[in-house]
Amino acid sequence: MNDVKTPRTAARAMWALPLVALAPLATIGILTEEPSPGWTVVCWVLWALSAVLVAAEWAVVIRRGTREPAQWAMCVLVHAVLAWQLIALLQQ
């Protein structure tokens, strides 16, 4: 077994962390109509964490480049979910 991450393996995981951070945020938004102030703070913290992770992933993309269509599809998905959550938070 080889535990060393190759560039190809690492590229597959690209953009996954921002989506993982956005998952609880989407769940809170779907399950509650009007979240309490405490949940609103949690939502903003999760959104900010996701935005920082997206910025970190862009730094990786600028350094290494992205060549596979699957990576670009994941990138578009992450940015769409991030924008959707920002709009939802601003409308609260």
Rosetta blueprint (number, residue, H / E / L):
1 M L
2 N L
3 D L
4 V L
5 K L
6 T L
7 P H
8 R H
9 T H
10 A H
11 A H
12 R H
13 A L
14 M L
15 W L
16 A H
17 L H
18 P H
19 L H
20 V H
21 A H
22 L H
23 A H
24 P H
25 L H
26 A H
27 T H
28 I H
29 G H
30 I H
31 L H
32 T L
33 E L
34 E L
35 P L
36 S L
37 P H
38 G H
39 W H
40 T H
41 V H
42 V H
43 C H
44 W H
45 V H
46 L H
47 W H
48 A H
49 L H
50 S H
51 A H
52 V H
53 L H
54 V H
55 A H
56 A H
57 E H
58 W H
59 A H
60 V H
61 V H
62 I H
63 R H
64 R H
65 G L
66 T L
67 R L
68 E L
69 P H
70 A H
71 Q H
72 W H
73 A H
74 M H
75 C H
76 V H
77 L H
78 V H
79 H H
80 A H
81 V H
82 L H
83 A H
84 W H
85 Q H
86 L H
87 I H
88 A H
89 L H
90 L H
91 Q L
92 Q L
